[in-house]
Amino acid sequence: MPANDFITDIARATGFLSRIPVADRYFRDFDGSLSRAVRAFPVAGFLICLPPAAVFALALALGQQPLIAAFLALAAHTLITGALHEDGLADSADGLGGARDREKALLIMRDSRIGSYGAVALILSFGIRASALSAIGSLMLPGPAGFAYAALGALSRAALVWHWSQLPPARTDGVAVASGAPAAEQVPVSLALGAIIAGAILWYCGSFLLALLTLGATAVATIAFTSRTRTRLGGHTGDTIGATQQISEMAALATLAVFLRITT
């Protein structure tokens, strides 16, 4: 794994997953395929989440209420990502919840309008993440709380790579198809990096058991949603990939908050 190639993959992954400006030199001769770059998604996820994590930690350090600090962090995160994953969650909820057959679900997911299922999914996503972050902020020191949030940015991006790799494309076109399938040899690298980054930080900021339970809850949520997607759609779409990030992050944050509440 040459260092320059990996740095290029981090840059491309960051550009794909966020609105953070990336130097043009990293996209010279780039054909749009992210097959190799998926290995860097957890690192990119961690870097993308560092500014929101800093907002969260700073707000807590300045004595702000944990719930307000949580919403400020989520607002910063949403601005940085351009609500990329939230859009996927809303479209997936509308398609999977509002249609009985595969073709109708895929048609609904192409519609840019948000239906009632999508609206409820977004409310629940922000509500669960904000309340969990609020609990974490009230039970951890500002610095560790911020780093724990950033760690889950790495973990949730590894989760979406696994979802992406486990299912064939549900369509013959779309962002996921244009980006290419994750290279088989890079998926374990992505999963290992996500687990190592998140596990090490959560272990350092909390405990080994905290890290283990959070990784386990993330895996269960990701596997469950992937199984549901396979049953309903027979494959992934760009929307279900984004939804996986949201669902895995909700599971991880909720587990972290519950564990801290029980053990503190």
NUGU-399646 format. One record per residue: y negated, x negated, z negated of N, C-alpha, C, O in turn. Coordinates in steps of 0.05 Angstrom, whole numbers, plus 5000, padded with zeros to 4 digits. Atoms other than C-alpha are relative to their C-alpha. Layout:
YXZYXZYXZYXZ/...
//
This chain:
502449835000500050005000497549825000496449774979/502450174998494249565025497650144986497250384989/502249895015488149654981497950145018496950355011/502049894983483449785039500950275011499350465014/499049754990487950335067499850224978499250454984/500049805022488350674999497150094994496650324989/502849935004480750644990499150195022497650385017/500749824978480050965059501250284995499950485000/498749745006484951515038498550144978498250394979/501549885022480951634974497450135012496750355006/502549904987474551705016500550255016499050445015/499449774983477752175066500850244983500150474989/499249785017480952595011497650124986497450364983/502549915014474252634974498350175019497350385012/501549854980470752855038501350275006499850465011/498649754994476053385051499950204977499650444982/499949825024476253664980497450074988497350234969/502649955013468853664965497849985020498249925044/502350034984461853644992498649734994496349695002/501150265006460652944966499749845026501749815041/500450154975457652525023501849755000501949604980/498250234997462551995048499049845024498449955045/501050184979460551395091501650055026504050085025/498849954973461951485166502249795006504049855022/498150214992465850835169502950074992504849965003/497349925009471751165133501250205019503650275017/499049804982472451655190500049915029500450065048/499850124973472351185250502950015009504749944994/497349974989478351325294501750194984504250174984/498549815016480351885247500750255017498950375028/499149774983484452425282500250264985501150464996/500049765016483752935226502450044983502550234967/497649975015490652835198499749894972498749674968/500150095028491252785122502949944990503349924966/497250045008498752645123500449774981501949794962/499850235018497851965091498150024977498749944955/502149995020491452115053500750184976499450164955/499349835023494952635008500749844976500549934953/499250175023497352054965497649954982497949894958/502550055016490051964943498750254989496750234976/501349755009488652694928499650004969497550094960/500550005029489652604852497749824992496149904974/502250185006484852014850497450135009495450134994/502449864991479852404892499350234982497050284975/500549785019480753004846498749914974496950044964/501250115025479252584785497149925005495449984988/502750084995473052294817498150245005495950244995/501549764996470652974840499350144974497150264971/500449865026471353244769498449844980497749944959/501550165019467752664736497250114995496350134972/502749895006460652954746500150264984498650284964/499849765017462653654720500949934971499950054952/499150085027466253314662497749874984497549924960/502350125013459952914647498050214991496950194969/501749785008455853554647501150144976499650204957/498749875023460853864599499749844975498949954954/500250175024460953274552497149974990496649984966/502850035008453353184553498950264987497550244967/500949755012452053924539501150034972499750124954/498849995027456853894480498649804981498049874958/501250205017453753254454497150074992496250004971/502749915006446853574457499950254983497850364977/499949785018449254134413500150275013499850485000/499949744986449954674466502650144992504650024985/497749845006454755244453502349935020501849915044/497850084983461755074480500350185025501050085046/499649824978462055694524497949955022498549955046/502150074981455355524557500649745014500249715038/499350264989457554804566502250035021502249905041/497749954982463955064599499050125026499850035048/501049874975460155504649498349805015498349815040/501650204986455354934665501949815015501349735038/498150184987461354484680501350135024501650015045/498849864977464555014724498150045023498850035046/502149974979458055134760499749745016499549745040/500250264986457454384775502449955017502149855040/497550054984464654354798500050175025500850085046/500149824977463754954844498049905021498649925045/502050104981457554654875501149755015500649725039/499050244988461053994887502250055020502449925041/497849944982467154304919499350215021500850265040/500849784981463354854956501850244997502150405015/498249775006468055364922502450005019503450225025/497850024981473455114969502650134989503850295003/497549905011479255274923499750294990501650454991/500449725008476155914895500250195024501250415021/499749844976475656174966502950055007503850265015/497149974995483056034976501450194981503150344988/498949825020484756394911499450295007501150465006/500949724994480757014930501550105025502550335025/498649904976483757055000503050034996504250225006/497249975005490756934975500650254983502550394988/499649765017490057474922499750265017501350445013/500349764983487557974974502450045018503450265021/497749984982493157805022502650074986504150254994/497549965014498857774972500050264984502150394981/500249765016496358354931499550255016500250475007/500849774985493758814985501650075024500950265039/498449944976499258805037503049994992503849844975/497149995005506658975038501649825018503849745011/498550164981508758575099498549745006496149725001/501050274995507657855120497650005019495549885013/502250014980503357975182497550134990495350034996/502449885011498658445147498749824979496249814978/501150185021497857955089498549775014496349715005/501350224986496157385137497450105014495449955015/502449884988491157845173497850034980495549974985/502049965022487758025108498849734991496449714986/500950265010487357295088498149865019496549695011/501950104981483557135152497250134997495250025007/502649855003478157645134498349864980499149804957/501850155018472157295104498950184977497850074958/501049825021470457915062502049984976504449944980/498450005024472957934990500650284992498850454989/499149745009477058534969500250024970499449834956/499849965029478458814900501949804987501349704965/498250195012484458354888498749724998499049584978/501450265000480357744907497849994979497549784966/502149995020474557954863501249974972500149834955/498750025027479158054803501149724996500949614973/498950275003482557384816497849804993498249624976/502250185006475757024816499050044972498449854958/500949945027473657374752501949884980501049764960/498050115019480157184718499949695000500249574979/500050304998479756464744497649894984498149714967/502250105015472756344718500150074970499449914953/499749925028474156734654501949834985501449744963/497950165014480556364637499149714997499449604976/500850285002477755684654497749964981497649764966/502350025018471155804618500850034970500049874954/499249965027474456074555501849774990501549694967/498350235008479655514554498349754996498749614976/501850235003474254984565498350034974497849834960/501649955025470155304509501649934975500649814957/498350065022476055254462500449704997500349594976/499750295000477254534482497649864990497749674975/502550125009469954364472499550044971498149884958/500549955029470054664402502149854983501749834959/497950135015476354284382500349705005501849564991/500050294993475253594414497249894999495350045002/502650134998469653094411499050015030500750035048/501049964972465053134473501249815020502049895042/498950194981467652494506502950065008503450095031/497349934993475052644501500350275014502050305032/499949744987473753374521499349975029500650105047/500850044972470253144584502249865016502849935039/497950154986475652644602502550175005503950155025/497749824997481053164590499650195024501550245039/500649824977477653634640500349855026501449955045/499850164975477053074692503049945006503749935030/497250064996484452904682501450235014503250195030/498849774987486353614702499250035029500650165044/500850014972482453514766502049845016502749925039/498050164986487552984785502750155001504050165022/497449865002493553404762500150245020502150285033/500049764983491454034800500049925030501150085046/499950084972490453644865502849905008503749925030/497250074995497453354859501750255003503550255020/498649744998499954064849499750125027501750225039/500449884973496854294914501549855022502449965042/498550164981500053714951503050085000504350105021/497249925002506953924925500450275013502350305028/499849734987505754654946499949965031501650085045/500450054971503454405015502649885012503349955034/497650154989509653965023502550175000504450115015/497549855004514754485001500450235020502650345023/499849774982513155025052499149935028497449755032/501050044972512455035128497450165004496850334988/502449844995505955295158500750295006502650355020/499549714995505656055157498750085027499450295038/501349954974501256025220500349765018501249555010/499950224981500955605282497349875003497049675018/502650124999493555465272498850014971500150114953/501349995026488655385214499649724989500549525001/500750265012486054825169502549844992502649604998/497650145010492854655139501549885023502649665021/498550104977496054585208498449765013499649565020/501650214987490254175236500049744984499749524995/500150245017490553705176502749854999502849634989/497450134999497953555187501550044974500450094953/498349975024503853615140499949744984499849524995/499850255017504053135080502449835008504649935010/497850184994508152525097502050004977501149974954/497949985021514752565059499849774980500249824956/500050235018514051865030497449994983497449844964/502550015015506952005005499950224978498350204959/500049795020508552634965500749904972499349964953/499450115027512052264908497849824989497349824965/502350165009506151784905497950174988496850114967/502049815010501352364897500850124974499250134955/499149885025505552694844500049804977499249874954/499950215021506452044806497149934990496749914966/502850075008498951884807498850234984497450184964/501149775015497152594784501150014972499650054953/498749995026502152564727499149764983498649804959/500850245016500151854706497150034991496649984967/502849975008492651984707499750214979498550154958/500349795020493052644671501549954974500549984952/498450055024498652444624498949794982498849824958/501150225016495451794603497550094985497150034961/502549925013488652104589500550214978499450194957/499449795021491452714552501549884976501049964954/498650145022496052264511497949854983498049864959/502050155015490151814493498050184985497350124962/501949825013485452394478501350194981499950304963/498649815018490652824443502649894989502649754968/497450095009498052674437501950005023501450125044/498050014979504252534477501150295005501550365028/499049724997506653254464498050175015498850335032/502149864985499953524489500249945029500150125046/499850084972500653134553502550125013502450225035/497549904990507953344562499950305005500750395027/500149714997506654084551498150085023498650275038/502049944979500554084597501249955028500950115046/498750064975504453744653502250215006502550295029/497849814996510254224643498950275008500050405026/501249744993505854844645498950005028499150205043/501050024973502554604708502250015021502050145041/497750004982509254484741501250285002501950375025/498949734999511855174722498250195016499250345032/501849834986505655524748500049945030500050125047/500050074972505755134813502650085014502550195036/497449924989513155254825500250305003501250405023/499949714999512455994809498350115023499250295038/501749904979506656094857501149925028501050075047/498850094975510055684912502450185007502750255030/497749824995516356114904499150285010500250395028/501249744992512156754909498949995028499350175044/501150034973508656494971502249985021502050095042/497750034981515256305004501250285005501950345028/498849744997517957004991498350195017499350335034/501849814987511757375016499149915028499050085046/501250094975509156935072501949825016501549785040/498250184986514856465089498949735006500249565019/501250264996510155875088497249994987496350184975/502650045012503455595065497850055020498250065044/502549994985496355695090498049834985498549754962/502150145015489955335073499250154975498550034955/500849845023488455915026502049974977501249944954/498050035022495055854987499949724988500549684965/500350275011493955104981497749994980497949884959/502249995019487155234950500650164975499850094953/499349835023489955784906501849854981501649894956/498250165018495155294879498349834982499049804958/501850165017489554844854498950174977498950084954/501249835020486355424817502050094980501550084955/498049905018492755704788501049774982501449824958/499050235017495255014764497949924980498549844958/502150085019488454854733499750214978499350134955/500149795021488355524696502349964980501949984956/497750045018495355394669499649764982500349774959/500350255015493654684648497850044978498349964955/502249965020487054884613500950184978500350134955/499149815020490155474578502049874981501849914957/498050145016495955054553498649804981499349794957/501550195016491254514529498550134977498550044955/501649855021486855014492501850124979501250104955/498149885020492755374459501249794982501349834958/498850215016495954724437498049894979498749854956/502050105019489454464406499450204978499050124955/500649795021488255124370502350014980501750044956/497849985019495255124340500249754982500949774959/499550255015495254394319497549904985497749704970/502450095014488054334294499450164975497450114961/
//
